[in-house]
Each structure stands twice: as structure tokens, then as C-alpha cells.
Amino acid sequence: MRFLLIDRITSLTPGEAATAIKRVALSEDFFDDHFPLKPIVPGVLVVEGLAQLSGALLRETVNREGATGVKALLDSVAVHRFGKAADVANAVSFLASESSGFITGQVLRVDGGMLL
């Protein structure tokens, strides 16, 4: 089963930006357990919607600019590759291990050194 968390892309400029909308009804399943009687969309679903829109933007950028568009995107990341789920999992594993026992109150950025 696939969940689409965007209903319509309202604007998309390859290589630059995209906007989309999600129509939400009070009958959505996620409202049943998430803050009952208070219709707040769970943050993880908002992030998933952003990821879906980002994927559409990347796809259109690659379709328009080909390999040069991907190269330009990867040039903005210090490690020159796309991140993987394992990159985040390794950071979480480290923070949950005894090796991080002396680390407190820090933000660990897992972004490959992306330059914005």
C-alpha cells in the first residue's frame, strides 16, 4: 500500500522550488489516535509529504537537466553522494550506544555537510 501525502503540485520550477497542497478531512485515520478531538496532522506525515514533493522536484530537475542537474546537486554536499537511511541509522546507533555516554545536549547533523 502506498500513501500519497500530497494531493496536487501547485507549482514546480526544476532545480529551484516546488509547492503542493494536501486536502485533509476530519475523517482521516491518523486523527483517531493523534491528539483525540484536536485535528493536528502528525509531524512525521508532514515530513513524508515534504519528502514526496522533494522527490517530484528532483525527478523533474533530472529530467530537464540530466546528469548535470544531479552533479550540481551533489556538488552542494561535501561527501558528494545522496544520503542513505543507513547514515541516519548509524548516527542513532552511536547515540544509543555506550560510546556516547559522555555526550549530552548536542545536535548531531546528518546532512553530509550540505552547503545551503
N, C-alpha and C positions, 0 to 999 in steps of 0.2 A: 504494500500500500504506500502511496506517495502523497504527502501533504504539500499542497501549494499554499504558501502563506502570503502570496501577493495575487491580487485579482487582475490588475491591469497596470501595465507600464505606461505612465503618462508622458514621460519624456526620456530620451536616451541620446546622448552625444558620445559616440565611441571615443574612448581614450580620455574622457573628461568626467561625465556625471550621468546619473540616472535618477529618476523619481518614479514611485509607484504608489498604488493605493491598495488597501485591504479593507473590504467591507466586512464589518463584524456585526453579527446578530447576537442578541442576548441568549439565544438558544445554542450557541457554540458549546461543545462538550467541555472545553477547558474552563469555562466559567463555573461549572458544577462544584469543583473542589478547590479552586483557587480564589481565596477570599470570598466565601459564600455571601451572596447578596450585594457584593461590590464588584461590578464588572471591570476588572483590571486584567488586561492581557498579560500573561506571564512573560517576563523578560526574555526567557530562552526562546520563546516563539517569535518575539520581535527580532532577536538576533538571527534566527533562522530565516526570517523574511528578508533581512538585510543581506544574508549570505546568498539567497536565491537571486536577489536583484543584482548583487555583485557578479554572480556567475553569468547572468544575462549580459551585463555590461562588458565583462571580459570576453565572452563569446563574440559579441558584435565588434569589439575592438580588434580581436584576432582576425575575424572575417574581413574587416576593412583593411587592416594594416599588415596582415600576415605575420611572418616571423619577426619583422622589425618592431611591431607593436609589443610582442611578448618580450623581445630583447630590451626594449625601452622600459617596460615594467620591471623586469628583473634587475636592470641596472640601478633601480632605486632601492634595491635590497642588498645590503652588504654581502650576504652569503651567496647571492646570485642564483637562487633557486626558490621555488614555491615551498611554503611550509607544509608539513605533514602533521597528521593527528599525533603521530609518534613524538614529534617535537614537544608538543604540549604535555603529552603523557609522561615523557621523560622528566620534564620540569616538575610535574606534580609528584611523580615517584620520588624525586630527590627531596622535595619539601616534606614528604610524608616519612622519609627515612631518618634513621638516627644521625646520619651525616649532617643534617640540617638543624640539629638540636640547639645550636647556639644562635640561629638566625631568628630574629623576631621583628615584626612590624615592617617588613620590606615588601616592595612591589617588584616582582620578577617579570620583566618584559620578555615575552617570547614572540619576537617580531622579525627575527633575522637581521636586525639592525636597519630596518626600513627607514629611509630618509624621507620625511614629509615636508 
